[in-house]
């Protein structure tokens, strides 16, 4: 495996999930794989689970970790080819990516979208530039349009908690006070299309995701109808794709609570975290036995470790 920047980079999901289960049963079983190798974690944006889980996964494999918050500790980077660098940027990504490649065997990057420039965001300017100019494998720790490590952890969580061969999974939009990226829902949709699940996306009109991502997926504008007999509810906010980056609805009726969960098949509640209590989901649900958000977060270690294992094996 040469990179992991999209769910599309997984060609055999079952193989990855079986490896994740094996790793979870014995996290230190391949401690020598990363010996004398280094991963560089570059953060343009804040992180908790992604940073710690990836560091933990790297340590489990014997990797050295170098972490840098580029938004506060590094030079401002230029990404445009042919740019006259007479503004705030001090260094071009062409040099930066090549330099970091000399220090690290793997580069992992977190970079959020602008939510104002759809073309720039969909080009994944930051991560794709590192893929282009780095001479080592690149991993996305969340980009402008995808969060593939989260999606793999989500798939593992559903695999562990499902009680039928083809569970019903619902991705539900929920309200939030500010505009959020489509990265998590995009990757979750892509991952569910690879799994044997009955999958539905539900949201108010105006919150349709990129139609290329949701092609072939059932869209339901009535949340209660979508929730009927569901086995898993994955709640997440995202801003408008059509009216790009805008908050076009704050309907509190979409907050996941007892009323919605009562029509499910005793569904498990999922969320990538951090979660806004009593906006995305009520305390009553989040603190109940239905919530599996903590085990889901725990699986972030093993999703990262699967990807690192695959990449390290390709470096042998």
N, C-alpha and C positions, 0 to 999 in steps of 0.2 A: 504494500500500500504506500503510495507516494505522497498522498495528501488526504486531508479530511476537512473539507470546507463546506460540504453540503451532504444532506441525506442521500443525494444521488450517487455519492461515492461508495455507498454500500451496495454491492451486487448480489450478496447472498445473506439476507438478514438472519435466517435461521442459524447459519454458521456463526455469526457474530453473537447471537443470543446464547447459543450453547457455550461459546467461549466465555461469555460474561458470567454464566452460572458456574463454570469451572473455576474462574478467577475468584469469584465471590466465596467459593468454598475453601479456597486456599490462596489468599491475596499475595502471600510472600513466596509462593511456589516457584516463581521465575525471577528471583531477586538478582540473578547474575546477568539477565538479558541486557540491562541498561548500564552495566558496569563500565566506568570510564567514558560515559557519554553524558552530554548535557542538553537540557531543554531550556530554551529561553521563553519566558512568559511575558508578553508585552501587552500592557493594558492602556488603552486610550480612554477607557471608561470604568466606572466602579464595578466591583465584584465582591461576592462573598463565597457562595457555593462553588462557582466556576473556578475561582482562584484556589481555594483550599482543596477542593476535590481533585483538581488536576495536579497540584503539588503532592497530595497524598498518593495518587496513582503513580506518579513519577517515582516517588520514594519507594513505593512497593516494588518497583522494577529496578531499583538500584541506580536510577538516574540522578545526576546533579541538577539542581534547579537554580536558574537565575531569573529574578523577577524585577521588572521595571515598569513604573507607572509613567508612560511617555507623556501623558497630559500635564504632569507636574515636574517630572525629573529629566525629561529628554529635550532635545532640540525640536522646535516646531518643524514638521516635515512638509515638503512640497511633493505633490503627486502628479502634477500635470507635466507631460512631456513638452519640452521646448519652452518652458516657462522662463521668463526673465525674473529672477529671484530678487526683486527689489522691495519685497514686502516683509511680512512677519516671519516667513519660513526661512530657517537657517541652513537646512540640509535637505537634499533630495533623497527620495526613497531609493533611488538607484544605488547610491552609495550606502545608505543605511542598511538596506537588506543584505547587500554583499558583505558588509562589515560584520553584522550580527551572524551571518552564516559561517564566518571564520571562528566565532566563539562558541557556536551552538550546533548541535547535530539535528535538532528539531526546533522550529519556531512556532509558537502558538500565540494568536493575536485576538484581542477583543476590541471591536470598534463598532459603535452604535451608528444608526442612520442619522441623516440630517433631518428627516421628515419634512423637508422643504423642497428638495431637489430629487424627484423620483428617478430621473435618468442616472444621476450620480449614485444614488443608493442602490439601484438595481445592477449597476456595474460593479458593485462591491469594491469601490475604488481602493480602499486601504488594503484589504486582504488580498485582492487580486493583484495588486502591485507587488506585494511581498511574494506571492506565488511566482510572479513573472521574473523578479530580479534576485530572489534568494536562490542559493544553490543547495538547499536542504529542504526536507519536507515541511509543509506548513499545515497547521491545524487551526480551525476557527473556534474561538472561545465565545463566540456570538458575533455575527456580522450584521450588516445592514438589513439583510433579508432572511437570514436563517440562524438557527441555534442548534446545530446538528448533534452536539454532545448531549444537550438536554433531551432531544427527541429519542436518542438511543436509550437513555435512562428511563424515559417514559415507556418505551417498548418493553424493556426488561421488567418494569413494574407491572404492567398489564399481563405479561407472560406469567409472572409469579402469582398474581392475585385472581386470575380468571378462573371461573368455575364451570365454564362450558367451552367447547372447541372453537366456537365463533361468537364471542361476546359482543354485545351492543355497546359501542363507544360514542359518546357525544362530546364534541367540542363546543362549548358555549361561550359566547361573548358575555362580558359582565362590565358594569360601569366603573369608571375611574376618573379622578379629578383632572388628569392631564393626558396629553396625547402620548401613546406608547407605540413602539415598533410592531411590525407584523412578523418579526423573526421567529418567535416561539410558535405561533399558530401555523406559519408556513411550514416549518420543519415537522410539526406534529401531523399536519395533513399529509405531507409526503411520506412520513413513517407509517401512518395508518393505511395508506394505499399499498404498502408492502406487506401488511399483516393480514391475517385471516380474521377480519372483524366486520361487523355490521356498523358502518361509520356514517355519522350525520354531523353536519356543522349547523349550528343555530345562532342567529344574530338578528338584530333589528335591520330593516331595510336601510341601505346606505353604508353598511359595514362589510360588504362583499370583499373578500380577499382577491388577490390576483387570480383572474380566471384561468390562467395557465396552471396555477398551483392546484386549484379546486376542480379542474376538469374531471368529469366523471363522478364527482362526489355529490351526494344528496344535500341540498341546502333547505333548511326549514326556518321560516320566519316566526313561527309560533313555538316559543321555548317549551311550554308545557307539552305540546304534541311531540316535540323532539325527545323529551325526557322520558316518555312512557316506556316502561320496561327496560330502561337502560341499565347496563351493568357497571359502566364507568362514566363519570361526569368529569370532564376536564374544563375548568373555568379559566378564562384568560381575557384580559382586555386587549384591544388593539385599535389603533386609529383608522380612519377611513383610507382606503386605497384609491377610490375614485376621486374623492375630494381630498387629495393626498395630505396625510398628516394631520387632518382636522378631527376635532371632536364634534360629531354631528348629533350625538344623542347621549344623554346622561340618565336614562330611564332607570330609576332605582328598582323598578319591578323586575329587572333582569338579575338583581343580586341573588345568588344561589342560597336558598334557605329551605326550611322544612317543607313549605308548600310545594316547591319544585321537586325536592328529593322524595316526597311521599308517593309520587307517581312512578318512581323508578323501581327496578327489581333489586331493592336493597343495594343500590349502587355505591361503589367506592368513589370518594371525592378526590380529585387530583388537581394540583396546581404547581407550577414551576418554582414559586417563591422568588422574591418576597411578595407577600400578599397583603392587600389592604383589607383588614377585618371590617366587616359590616358594610363594605362596598362591593367587593368581589364575592364574598361569602360571609354568612353570618357566623358569629361565635358558636352558636348552637351546632352547626355542621362541622366547622373546622376543629372543634374540640371533642367531637364525637368519635365513636369507633368506626364511622364511615370514612373518616379522613385518613388517607395514606400519604399525606404530603411529606411526612418525615422519612418514612422508608423510601419514598420516591427520591428525596434529596440524598439519602444515603447511597442510592444506586448511581449517583453522579460519579462516584469514585470508580465504579466498575465499568461504566460506559467509557470514561476517559482511559482506564487501564486497557480495555479492549483495543482502542484505537492506537494507543502507544505501543502495545504489544505487536499489532499488525505492522506498524511503521518500523519498529526496531527490527523485526524479523526481515523486513525488506532491505535493511541496511547491512545485514550480515555479509 
